[in-house]
Amino acid sequence: MAPALNRSLTPSSVASLPYSPLLSSKTNTQNRLSLRSAFLHQNGLKSNSFSCSGLKWKVDKRGSSVVVRCEASAVAEKEATEASGEKHEYQAEVSRLMNLIVHSLYSHKEIFLRELVSNASDALDKLRFLSVTDPSLLGDAGELEIRIKPDPEKGTITISDTGIGMTKEELIDCLGTIAQSGTSKFLNALKENKDLGNDNSLIGQFGVGFYSAFLVAEKVIVSTKSPKSDKQYIWEAAADSSSYVIREETDPEKQIRRGTEITLYLKDDDKYEFTEPSRVQGLVKNYSQFVSFPIFTWQEKSRTVEVEEEEEPKEGEETPPEGENKKKKTKTEKYWDWELANETKPIWMRNPKEIEKEQYNEFYKKTFNEFLDPIAHTHFTTEGEVEFRSVIYIPGMAPMNNEDVVNPKTKNIRLYVKRVFISDDFDGELFPRYLSFVKGVVDSNDLPLNVSREILQESRIVRIMRKRLVRKTFDMIQELADSENKEDYRKFWENFGKFVKLGCIEDTGNHKRITPLLRFYSSKSEDELISLDEYIDNMDEKQNAIYYIATDSLKSAKSAPFLEKLVQKNIEVLYLVEPIDEVAIQNLQTYKEKKFVDVSKEDLELGDTDEVKERENKQEYILLCDWMKQQLGDKVSKVQVSNRLSSSPCVLVSGKFGWSANMERLMRAQTLGDTSTLEFMRGRRIMEVNPDHPIIKDLSAACKNEPENSEARRAVELLYETALISSGFTPDSPAELGSKIYEMMAVALGGRWGRVEEGEAADSTTESTSKSTSEATGTEVVEPSEVRAETDPWST
């Protein structure tokens, strides 16, 4: 019979049994003896348990049998010990960690003031919140405010607030523990106690903002008093130290009633910059302009006072008595006083229905240093997955610098988080490049920032914000376009029309919003810009395309030969006269199921052509077309009869997939243009002839009667090069073209007005001279009169 083992013996337990060769015995008796010798202690069964292989075993006797059991808890404990191993705590070199926090998180030194003011604002917010349930916390310590005082003589700057302050334990917990945010703990406590609610206006979240003070300070002293404690404590630390000192304030003159006072002893390199009062005030206005508590800065001011003028009595005069009035004069004196730095209130936090247009304009001018009123504005709040408030404006004029026209890094959008300025340096995160002219503020409570709160991280929230901002901007522009005051939209289009057209190229997802905003001149509206909707409203029912022509000016568009038949048939053609127009229209392709068609390209379909007459013309002039193609060679891909001409003899059109004449001209003008690309993309040129024009009829007769005539061949060459210019292309050799024109002019004008050659002119001159000589011999010479008038000024 096999030895009896308890089921609690796991495979791992069995594996740990000591091996004995006796286990291989064949008899049952030997097996029992062998197993017993393997399990039992050398001292036999004196004890009911023993240890083997690190496990506890129990031995029970059942008659002549021995039952061995292994404790399962012992097995589990051993396995857990082997799996977990030894536990160690992370170690950190505090001085190096501080150095990384200070010098790696922040890109600008001036950020320290923003962070410290934000901490002061949080302290004031905490006190205001807690005082709702415990008014005694406020006491008589004055108003809730922040004061900043630079001292150029001592090289210090002091930021003080009348907030909640800190006890000794809170100093150790908040300032002595790196990345320990007191604000974050406060919010967590509020969330746990739902009866108190939640205060979303608190700014801090990472617990490292305070240490930004060491960007500019070699030593920081924090003096703080909490209304919960009767004692005032001082926290002091140096920039290159890994320790800090906390002591109790015993000097009565340095006692504060409530709050915190942070004094920064500035480094030598930063003393001049951050102790300058105007610099400090500028930083407050930039970063903390919209903090909900008043911020006062110590500023130098001047005032005019009247002083008595003391005059010494002249010799012989008596000294006037003291009570007699003395002469007074005005004098300008300088003095130091506190000045409110954040006068402008965050207009986006108010209800739009309570704000007048003049208030929006005033806020725009102060925030962006503008002197013109904006063309339009919109104020909105978005809720849901992402919550933020925003006020955006369309400026009164386009930027003067051409580099700022489509610069995605313009500082036109100011990002705030809980009313604290974060950044205005974006690379298209919030607005696309073609809307970079839009100015405004965006304020949110839950933006994904990095630890320094300077960089907006790319995330789904940012993409949602961008989408909503762009949509609101288009709604604002469309409202401007639909308003009764057409002058406002005309002003907008003159300044920012190029931006909107750029959106056709860069933002295919918003074509439906961009296209109704476009404005162009046309063959029926040469003085007023029209929209595409107006063009479609004016279309004939049978017209199934939107026709356009791209040229360099309005004048050249009006006189282009491509329009002759369309104007004759009363078909409206859009004039694209700006360089970006053609590319923008090509990216749109269609609008309201109407295709955009370039009238300067081949296969122009006008819809109501006479197919019989067209077929007859092709048959009649097929010989002329082949003959002209043979003369021109590779200059044109083919010559064909045109259906777009009425007064011009011929025109050069581009292939469907090549550049137009206008696009070719623009690409030639590019600074970094590639000649090889130009030749490849230029596409083919097709020469179309007007069968009703006399020149074409004469050339048709020439090709049938005298196909080798030199003058006919020269006429074809001149006709091609003339068509090249009238169609908007650039001739390869302007000088050669000019000589041909001069030669043709000489033939045409020769002798028309009685011009004579030089030999004939010399003979006629000799003959007239001899005739005048013979006449002169018989002429009486009369002397001039010597009589002078009395009023002659030259008489003496």
C-alpha positions in Angstrom: 0.0 0.0 0.0 1.4 3.4 -1.0 2.1 5.9 1.8 -0.8 8.1 2.8 -0.2 11.8 2.0 -2.5 14.7 2.9 -4.1 16.6 -0.1 -2.6 19.8 1.3 0.7 18.7 0.0 1.2 20.7 -3.1 3.4 19.7 -6.0 6.0 22.3 -4.9 5.9 20.7 -1.5 6.5 17.2 -2.9 9.3 18.6 -5.0 11.0 19.7 -1.8 11.0 16.3 -0.2 14.5 14.9 0.5 15.5 12.3 -2.0 16.2 8.7 -0.7 17.1 5.8 -2.9 15.1 3.6 -0.7 11.9 5.0 -2.2 12.5 2.8 -5.2 12.0 -0.5 -3.3 9.5 -2.8 -4.7 7.9 -4.2 -1.6 5.3 -2.3 0.4 7.1 -2.8 3.6 10.2 -1.4 2.2 8.2 1.6 0.8 6.7 2.4 4.2 10.1 2.1 5.9 11.7 4.2 3.1 9.1 6.9 3.3 9.3 7.0 7.0 13.1 7.3 6.9 12.8 10.1 4.4 10.3 12.2 6.4 11.0 11.4 10.0 13.5 13.2 12.0 16.6 11.3 13.1 15.4 11.3 16.7 12.3 9.3 15.6 8.8 10.2 16.7 9.6 12.0 19.9 7.9 15.2 18.5 4.7 15.5 16.5 6.2 18.0 14.0 9.5 18.8 12.4 11.0 21.1 9.8 12.5 20.0 6.5 13.4 22.0 3.4 12.1 25.2 5.0 8.6 23.7 5.5 6.7 22.5 8.6 5.6 18.9 8.7 3.2 17.1 11.1 3.4 13.4 11.9 0.3 11.4 13.0 0.2 7.7 13.9 -2.7 5.6 12.8 -2.1 2.1 14.0 0.8 0.7 12.1 0.7 3.6 9.6 2.3 7.0 9.7 0.6 10.0 8.2 2.7 13.0 7.3 1.1 16.4 6.6 2.6 19.7 5.4 1.0 23.0 6.6 -0.5 24.8 3.6 0.0 28.3 5.2 3.7 27.6 5.6 3.9 26.7 1.9 2.0 29.9 0.8 4.2 32.1 3.1 7.3 30.7 1.6 6.1 31.2 -1.9 5.1 34.8 -1.2 8.5 35.5 0.4 10.3 34.1 -2.6 8.1 36.2 -5.0 8.1 39.5 -3.3 11.8 39.8 -2.4 13.2 42.7 -0.4 11.4 46.0 -0.4 13.4 49.2 -0.8 12.5 52.9 -0.8 13.5 55.3 -3.7 16.3 57.6 -2.8 16.8 61.1 -4.1 19.5 63.7 -3.9 17.4 66.7 -2.8 19.8 69.4 -4.0 20.0 67.8 -7.5 16.2 67.4 -7.5 15.7 71.0 -6.6 18.1 72.0 -9.3 16.1 70.1 -11.9 12.8 71.6 -10.8 14.1 75.1 -10.9 16.2 75.1 -14.0 14.5 72.5 -16.2 10.8 73.2 -15.8 10.7 76.9 -16.6 11.8 78.5 -19.8 11.7 82.1 -18.6 12.9 83.6 -15.3 10.1 86.0 -15.1 7.7 83.1 -14.4 8.6 83.2 -10.7 6.4 86.2 -10.2 3.4 84.6 -11.8 3.8 81.5 -9.7 4.2 83.4 -6.4 1.2 85.7 -7.1 -0.8 82.6 -8.0 0.1 81.0 -4.7 -0.9 84.2 -2.9 -4.2 84.2 -4.8 -4.9 80.6 -3.7 -4.1 81.5 -0.1 -6.7 84.4 -0.3 -9.2 82.1 -1.9 -8.8 79.5 0.8 -9.4 82.1 3.5 -12.4 83.5 1.8 -13.9 80.0 1.4 -13.2 78.9 5.0 -14.5 82.2 6.4 -18.0 81.4 5.1 -18.3 78.8 7.9 -15.9 80.4 10.3 -16.0 84.2 10.1 -13.5 84.5 13.0 -10.7 83.6 10.6 -10.9 87.0 8.9 -10.4 88.9 12.1 -9.3 92.5 11.7 -6.3 91.9 9.5 -7.5 94.1 6.7 -8.8 93.5 3.1 -7.9 90.4 1.0 -5.1 91.7 -1.2 -1.6 91.1 -2.6 1.2 93.6 -2.4 4.6 93.5 -4.3 7.4 95.7 -3.2 10.8 95.7 -4.9 13.8 97.3 -3.1 16.7 98.2 -5.4 19.0 99.2 -2.6 18.8 95.8 -0.8 18.3 93.8 -4.0 15.1 92.2 -2.8 11.5 91.8 -3.9 8.7 91.0 -1.4 5.4 89.5 -2.2 2.9 89.6 0.6 -0.7 88.6 1.0 -3.4 88.6 3.7 -4.5 85.1 3.0 -4.8 82.0 5.2 -1.1 81.7 6.2 0.6 78.6 7.4 1.3 76.9 10.8 4.6 75.3 11.5 3.3 71.9 10.5 1.9 73.3 7.3 5.3 74.9 6.5 7.0 71.5 6.8 4.3 69.8 4.9 3.9 72.3 2.0 7.3 74.0 1.6 9.4 71.2 3.1 8.0 68.5 0.9 8.8 68.9 -2.8 5.9 68.5 -5.2 3.4 68.6 -2.3 0.6 70.9 -3.3 -1.3 72.5 -0.4 -4.0 73.6 -2.9 -4.3 70.1 -4.2 -4.8 68.7 -0.7 -7.3 71.4 0.0 -9.4 70.5 -3.1 -9.2 66.8 -2.2 -10.6 67.6 1.3 -13.4 69.6 -0.3 -14.3 66.6 -2.6 -14.4 64.3 0.4 -16.7 66.6 2.2 -19.4 67.2 -0.4 -21.4 69.4 1.9 -18.8 72.2 1.5 -18.8 72.1 -2.2 -15.8 72.7 -4.5 -13.9 75.8 -5.3 -12.7 75.7 -8.9 -10.9 79.1 -8.8 -7.9 77.7 -7.0 -4.9 77.7 -9.3 -2.1 75.5 -7.9 -2.0 71.8 -8.8 1.6 70.5 -9.0 3.3 71.8 -5.8 6.5 73.1 -7.4 5.5 76.7 -8.2 7.0 78.0 -5.0 10.4 76.7 -5.9 10.5 78.9 -9.1 11.6 81.6 -6.7 15.1 80.1 -6.9 15.2 81.0 -10.6 16.2 84.5 -9.5 16.8 84.3 -5.8 19.9 83.1 -3.9 17.9 83.0 -0.7 14.2 83.0 0.2 12.6 83.9 3.5 9.0 83.2 4.1 7.3 84.8 7.1 3.8 83.5 7.7 1.0 83.6 10.4 -2.1 81.5 10.3 -5.3 82.6 12.0 -5.4 79.1 13.5 -2.2 79.8 15.5 -0.9 82.6 17.7 2.7 82.3 16.6 4.4 83.6 13.5 7.0 81.4 11.9 9.9 82.0 9.5 11.0 79.5 6.8 14.4 80.2 5.3 16.4 78.3 2.6 19.2 79.0 0.2 19.2 78.1 -3.5 22.1 75.7 -3.4 21.2 74.0 -0.1 19.4 70.7 0.5 18.0 71.9 3.9 15.9 74.6 5.3 15.4 76.4 8.7 12.1 77.1 10.5 12.1 79.4 13.5 9.6 81.5 15.4 9.4 85.2 14.8 10.2 87.1 18.0 10.8 90.6 16.7 7.6 92.6 17.4 8.3 95.1 14.6 8.2 92.2 12.0 4.9 90.8 13.2 2.1 90.5 10.7 -1.5 90.1 11.5 -2.3 87.4 9.0 -1.0 85.9 5.8 2.3 85.3 4.2 5.3 87.5 3.3 7.9 86.1 0.9 11.2 88.0 0.5 13.5 87.0 -2.3 17.2 88.0 -2.1 17.9 88.3 -5.8 21.0 87.1 -7.5 23.5 89.6 -8.8 22.4 89.0 -12.4 18.8 89.6 -11.7 18.9 92.4 -9.2 18.6 95.2 -11.7 15.8 93.7 -13.8 13.4 92.5 -11.1 13.8 95.4 -8.7 12.8 97.9 -11.3 9.2 99.0 -10.4 8.0 99.4 -14.0 9.3 96.0 -14.9 7.5 94.4 -11.9 4.3 96.2 -12.8 4.6 95.1 -16.4 4.9 91.4 -15.4 1.9 91.7 -13.1 -0.2 93.2 -15.9 0.9 90.5 -18.3 0.5 87.4 -16.2 -1.8 88.3 -13.3 -4.0 91.0 -14.8 -7.2 89.1 -14.2 -6.5 87.6 -10.7 -9.7 88.2 -8.7 -7.9 90.0 -5.8 -6.4 93.4 -6.0 -2.6 93.5 -6.6 -0.7 96.6 -5.5 2.8 97.4 -6.6 5.2 99.9 -5.0 5.6 102.7 -7.6 7.3 106.0 -7.9 4.8 108.9 -8.6 4.9 112.6 -9.0 2.6 115.4 -8.0 2.4 119.2 -8.3 2.5 121.1 -5.0 2.5 124.8 -4.1 5.4 126.1 -2.0 6.1 129.5 -0.7 8.9 131.3 -2.5 11.4 132.8 -0.1 13.0 136.0 -1.4 15.8 137.8 0.4 15.0 141.5 1.0 16.9 144.0 -1.1 19.1 146.6 0.5 17.2 149.3 2.2 13.9 147.2 2.4 12.5 146.0 5.6 11.9 142.3 6.2 8.1 141.6 5.8 6.4 140.3 8.9 5.7 136.6 9.2 2.0 136.9 8.9 2.1 138.7 5.5 1.3 136.6 2.4 4.3 135.4 0.5 4.6 134.6 -3.2 3.8 130.9 -4.1 5.1 128.8 -6.9 4.3 125.3 -8.2 6.8 122.5 -7.8 6.8 118.9 -9.0 7.9 116.4 -6.3 8.3 112.7 -6.5 7.0 110.2 -3.9 6.4 106.4 -3.5 3.0 104.9 -3.0 1.0 101.8 -3.8 -0.6 101.5 -7.2 -3.3 99.1 -8.3 -1.8 96.9 -11.1 -4.8 94.8 -12.2 -7.5 97.4 -13.0 -9.0 95.6 -16.0 -11.5 93.0 -15.0 -11.9 89.7 -16.9 -14.8 90.6 -19.2 -15.2 87.0 -20.3 -16.4 86.0 -16.8 -19.4 88.2 -17.1 -22.8 87.6 -18.8 -22.6 88.8 -22.4 -26.1 90.4 -22.1 -24.8 92.8 -19.5 -21.8 94.1 -21.5 -22.0 96.9 -24.0 -20.2 97.1 -27.3 -18.0 100.0 -26.0 -16.9 97.8 -23.1 -15.8 95.0 -25.4 -13.9 97.6 -27.6 -12.2 99.1 -24.5 -11.1 95.7 -23.3 -9.7 94.8 -26.7 -7.7 98.0 -26.9 -6.2 97.6 -23.4 -5.4 93.9 -23.8 -3.8 94.0 -27.2 -2.5 97.6 -27.2 -4.7 98.5 -30.3 -5.9 102.0 -31.2 -8.7 101.0 -33.7 -12.0 99.4 -32.7 -12.4 95.8 -33.8 -14.6 95.0 -36.8 -16.5 92.3 -34.9 -16.4 90.3 -31.7 -18.0 87.2 -30.2 -18.3 86.2 -26.5 -19.2 82.6 -25.7 -19.0 79.8 -23.2 -18.7 76.1 -24.1 -19.8 73.3 -21.8 -19.7 69.6 -21.9 -16.6 67.6 -22.4 -14.5 70.7 -22.4 -15.5 73.9 -20.6 -14.0 77.2 -21.4 -14.9 80.9 -21.8 -13.6 83.0 -24.7 -13.9 86.4 -26.3 -12.5 86.7 -29.8 -12.1 89.7 -32.1 -11.5 90.6 -35.7 -9.0 93.4 -35.7 -9.7 96.7 -37.4 -6.9 96.4 -39.8 -4.5 93.7 -41.1 -0.9 93.5 -39.7 1.5 96.0 -41.3 4.4 93.4 -41.4 4.0 91.0 -44.2 5.7 88.3 -42.2 2.8 88.3 -39.7 0.2 87.7 -42.4 0.1 84.0 -42.1 2.5 83.4 -39.2 1.1 80.6 -36.9 3.2 81.9 -34.0 1.5 85.3 -33.7 0.8 86.4 -30.1 -2.9 87.1 -30.8 -4.5 84.4 -28.6 -3.9 84.8 -24.9 -4.4 81.6 -22.9 -5.5 81.8 -19.3 -6.1 79.1 -16.8 -8.3 80.2 -13.9 -7.6 83.9 -14.9 -3.8 83.5 -14.8 -2.0 84.1 -18.0 -0.2 81.0 -19.3 1.1 81.7 -22.8 0.5 83.5 -26.0 3.1 81.6 -28.0 1.3 78.9 -29.9 2.2 77.2 -33.1 -1.3 76.5 -34.5 -2.5 74.5 -31.5 -5.6 76.7 -30.9 -6.1 78.4 -34.3 -5.0 77.3 -37.8 -2.6 79.4 -39.7 -5.1 81.1 -41.9 -7.0 82.4 -38.9 -3.9 83.8 -37.2 -5.3 87.3 -37.5 -8.0 86.6 -34.9 -7.3 88.0 -31.5 -8.8 87.0 -28.2 -8.6 85.4 -24.8 -9.3 81.8 -23.8 -9.8 80.8 -20.2 -10.3 77.3 -19.0 -10.1 75.4 -15.7 -8.9 72.1 -17.0 -6.4 72.5 -19.7 -3.7 69.9 -20.1 -0.5 71.8 -19.2 2.9 70.6 -18.4 4.3 71.1 -14.9 5.7 74.6 -15.5 2.2 75.6 -16.8 3.8 77.2 -19.8 3.3 74.7 -22.5 -0.1 73.4 -23.8 0.2 69.7 -24.3 -1.3 68.2 -27.4 -4.3 66.1 -26.5 -7.9 65.4 -27.5 -9.1 68.2 -25.3 -7.0 70.7 -27.2 -8.3 69.4 -30.5 -11.9 69.8 -29.3 -11.1 73.4 -28.2 -9.5 74.2 -31.5 -12.5 72.9 -33.4 -15.0 74.9 -31.3 -12.9 78.1 -31.6 -12.7 77.8 -35.3 -16.4 77.2 -35.6 -17.3 80.2 -33.5 -14.9 82.3 -35.6 -16.7 81.3 -38.8 -20.1 82.0 -37.2 -18.8 85.5 -36.3 -17.6 86.2 -39.8 -20.7 84.8 -41.4 -22.9 87.0 -39.2 -20.8 89.9 -40.3 -21.3 88.9 -44.0 -25.1 88.6 -43.5 -25.5 91.9 -41.7 -27.2 94.9 -43.3 -24.1 97.0 -43.0 -22.2 95.8 -46.0 -19.4 98.3 -45.3 -18.2 96.2 -42.3 -17.7 93.1 -44.4 -16.2 95.0 -47.2 -13.6 96.3 -44.7 -13.1 92.8 -43.4 -12.5 91.4 -46.9 -10.1 94.1 -47.9 -7.9 93.3 -44.8 -8.3 89.6 -44.4 -9.7 88.2 -47.7 -6.3 86.6 -48.4 -6.5 84.7 -45.1 -9.9 83.2 -45.9 -8.7 82.1 -49.3 -5.7 80.5 -47.7 -8.2 78.4 -45.7 -9.5 76.9 -48.9 -6.0 75.4 -49.4 -5.2 74.4 -45.9 -8.5 73.4 -44.3 -10.5 71.0 -46.5 -12.7 70.1 -43.6 -14.2 73.6 -43.4 -14.8 74.2 -47.1 -18.6 74.5 -46.4 -18.0 77.3 -44.0 -15.3 79.1 -46.0 -16.8 79.1 -49.5 -19.9 81.3 -48.7 -17.4 83.9 -47.4 -15.5 84.3 -50.7 -15.9 87.5 -52.7 -14.8 88.1 -56.4 -15.2 90.6 -59.2 -17.0 89.3 -62.3 -17.8 90.3 -65.9 -21.2 91.5 -64.7 -19.9 93.2 -61.5 -16.7 94.9 -62.3 -17.0 97.5 -59.5 -18.6 95.5 -56.7 -17.5 92.2 -55.2 -20.0 89.4 -55.3 -20.4 86.1 -53.5 -20.7 82.7 -55.0 -24.2 82.5 -53.8 -25.0 85.7 -55.8 -23.3 84.3 -58.8 -25.4 81.1 -58.7 -28.6 83.2 -58.2 -27.7 85.1 -61.4 -27.0 81.9 -63.4 -29.2 80.7 -66.3 -31.1 77.5 -65.5 -29.2 75.6 -68.2 -25.8 76.7 -66.9 -24.2 73.9 -65.0 -20.7 75.4 -64.2 -19.1 78.4 -62.5 -16.7 80.0 -65.0 -13.6 81.9 -64.0 -10.4 83.4 -65.4 -7.2 84.0 -63.5 -5.1 87.0 -64.5 -2.7 89.5 -63.0 -5.1 92.5 -63.0 -8.7 93.4 -63.4 -8.0 95.3 -66.6 -6.3 92.3 -68.3 -9.2 90.1 -67.2 -11.7 92.3 -68.9 -9.9 92.3 -72.2 -8.9 88.6 -72.3 -9.9 86.9 -75.6 -11.2 83.8 -73.7 -14.3 85.8 -72.6 -15.5 86.9 -76.0 -18.1 84.2 -76.6 -19.1 84.0 -73.0 -19.8 87.7 -72.7 -21.7 87.6 -76.0 -23.9 84.8 -74.6 -24.4 86.8 -71.3 -22.6 84.2 -69.2 -21.0 85.6 -66.1 -17.3 85.0 -65.5 -15.5 85.4 -62.2 -12.2 87.5 -62.3 -9.5 85.9 -60.1 -6.9 88.7 -59.9 -5.0 87.9 -56.8 -2.1 85.3 -56.9 -3.8 83.0 -54.3 -7.2 83.0 -56.1 -6.6 80.3 -58.7 -5.0 77.8 -56.2 -7.9 78.4 -53.8 -10.6 77.8 -56.4 -8.8 74.7 -57.6 -8.9 73.2 -54.1 -12.7 73.9 -53.8 -13.5 72.1 -57.2 -17.3 72.4 -56.7 -19.8 74.6 -54.9 -23.5 73.6 -54.5 -23.0 70.9 -57.2 -21.6 73.4 -59.7 -18.1 72.7 -61.0 -15.5 75.5 -61.3 -14.3 75.7 -64.9 -11.3 77.7 -66.1 -12.2 79.4 -69.4 -8.5 79.5 -70.4 -8.2 75.7 -70.7 -9.2 73.3 -73.4 -12.5 71.6 -74.0 -14.7 74.5 -72.9 -18.3 73.6 -73.1 -20.8 76.4 -73.3 -23.9 74.1 -73.6 -25.8 75.7 -76.6 -23.3 75.2 -79.5 -24.5 74.5 -83.0 -23.1 71.0 -83.6 -23.7 71.1 -87.4 -21.9 74.3 -87.9 -19.1 73.3 -85.6 -18.6 70.0 -87.6 -18.6 72.0 -90.9 -16.0 74.4 -89.6 -13.8 71.6 -88.5 -14.0 69.9 -91.9 -13.4 73.1 -93.7 -10.3 74.2 -91.7 -8.8 70.8 -91.0 -6.2 71.5 -93.7 -5.3 74.9 -92.2 -4.9 73.4 -88.8 -2.6 70.7 -90.0 -0.6 73.2 -92.0 -0.2 75.6 -89.0 0.8 72.7 -86.7 3.5 71.8 -89.2 4.8 75.3 -89.2 4.8 75.7 -85.4 6.2 72.3 -84.6 6.6 71.5 -80.9 5.5 75.0 -79.8 1.9 73.8 -79.7 0.5 70.3 -79.2 -2.3 70.9 -81.8 -4.3 73.5 -83.7 -8.0 73.4 -83.7 -11.1 75.5 -84.4 -12.3 77.5 -81.5 -15.8 77.9 -80.0 -14.9 80.7 -77.6 -13.7 83.5 -79.9 -15.7 86.1 -81.7 -13.4 89.0 -82.5 -9.8 87.7 -82.0 -8.2 85.6 -84.7 -6.7 83.0 -82.4 -5.8 82.2 -78.8 -3.6 79.8 -76.9 -5.3 77.6 -74.3 -3.7 75.3 -71.7 -4.3 71.6 -71.4 -6.6 70.3 -68.8 -4.0 69.0 -66.4 -1.2 71.6 -66.9 -0.6 75.1 -65.5 -2.6 78.0 -66.9 -0.8 81.1 -68.2 -1.4 82.8 -64.9 -0.1 79.9 -62.9 2.9 79.6 -65.1 3.7 83.3 -64.6 3.5 82.9 -60.8 5.7 79.9 -60.7 8.3 81.6 -62.8 8.4 84.4 -60.3 9.1 82.1 -57.3 12.5 82.8 -55.7 13.3 79.1 -55.3 11.5 78.0 -58.5 12.8 74.8 -60.2 13.3 75.2 -64.0 12.9 71.4 -64.6 9.6 71.4 -62.7 8.4 74.4 -64.7 9.0 72.6 -68.0 7.3 69.5 -66.7 4.2 71.2 -65.2 3.8 73.8 -68.0 1.7 71.3 -69.9 0.7 71.5 -73.5 -0.5 74.5 -75.4 -3.3 74.3 -77.9 -3.8 77.0 -80.5 -7.4 77.7 -81.3 -8.4 79.7 -84.4 -11.5 81.7 -85.1 -12.9 80.5 -88.5 -14.9 83.8 -88.9 -11.8 86.1 -88.7 -10.4 87.6 -92.0 -6.8 86.7 -91.0 -7.7 83.0 -90.6 -9.6 83.0 -93.9 -6.6 84.5 -95.7 -4.2 81.9 -94.2 -6.7 79.2 -95.1 -6.5 80.4 -98.7 -2.7 80.6 -98.5 -2.3 77.0 -97.3 -4.5 75.8 -100.1 -2.9 77.9 -102.9 0.6 78.7 -101.8 1.6 76.6 -98.8 5.3 77.3 -99.3 4.9 81.1 -99.4 7.4 82.7 -97.0 5.2 85.6 -96.1 2.4 83.2 -95.1 4.8 81.3 -93.0 6.0 84.5 -91.3 2.4 85.5 -90.7 1.8 82.2 -88.9 4.8 82.7 -86.7 3.8 86.3 -85.8 0.2 85.1 -85.2 1.4 82.5 -82.7 3.7 84.9 -80.8 0.9 87.6 -80.7 -1.5 85.0 -79.4 1.1 84.1 -76.8 1.0 87.6 -75.4 -2.7 88.1 -75.6 -3.4 84.8 -73.9 -1.2 85.8 -70.9 2.0 83.8 -71.7 5.5 85.1 -71.7 7.3 84.9 -75.1 10.6 83.1 -75.1 12.4 85.9 -77.0 10.7 89.3 -76.7 13.4 91.0 -78.7 12.8 88.7 -81.7 9.1 89.2 -81.5 9.7 93.0 -81.5 11.8 92.8 -84.6 9.1 90.9 -86.4 6.5 93.4 -85.5 8.7 96.3 -86.7 9.3 94.6 -90.0 5.6 94.0 -90.5 4.9 97.7 -89.6 7.5 98.9 -92.1 5.8 96.9 -94.9 2.4 98.1 -93.9 3.3 101.8 -93.6 5.8 102.1 -96.4 5.1 105.2 -98.5 1.5 105.6 -97.2 1.9 109.3 -96.3 4.2 110.4 -99.3 7.5 109.4 -97.7 10.5 109.8 -100.2 13.8 108.1 -100.2 17.1 110.0 -99.5 18.2 110.4 -103.2 14.9 112.0 -104.1 15.0 114.2 -101.0 18.5 115.5 -102.1 17.4 116.4 -105.6 14.4 118.2 -104.4 16.5 120.2 -101.9 19.0 121.3 -104.7 16.2 122.4 -107.0 14.4 124.4 -104.3 17.7 126.1 -103.3 18.5 127.3 -106.8 15.0 128.6 -107.3 15.1 130.6 -104.1 18.5 132.2 -105.1 17.1 133.5 -108.4 14.2 135.0 -106.6 16.5 136.7 -104.1 18.4 138.8 -106.8 15.4 140.8 -107.6 14.3 141.5 -104.1 14.5 145.0 -102.6 16.2 145.2 -99.2 14.4 147.3 -96.6 16.3 148.5 -93.5 14.5 148.3 -90.1 13.1 151.4 -88.6 15.1 153.4 -86.2 12.0 154.9 -84.5 11.7 154.0 -80.9 8.7 154.3 -78.6 8.9 156.7 -75.7 8.1 153.8 -73.3 10.9 151.6 -74.7 12.7 150.4 -71.5 16.0 149.9 -73.4 16.2 153.5 -74.5 18.8 155.6 -72.7 
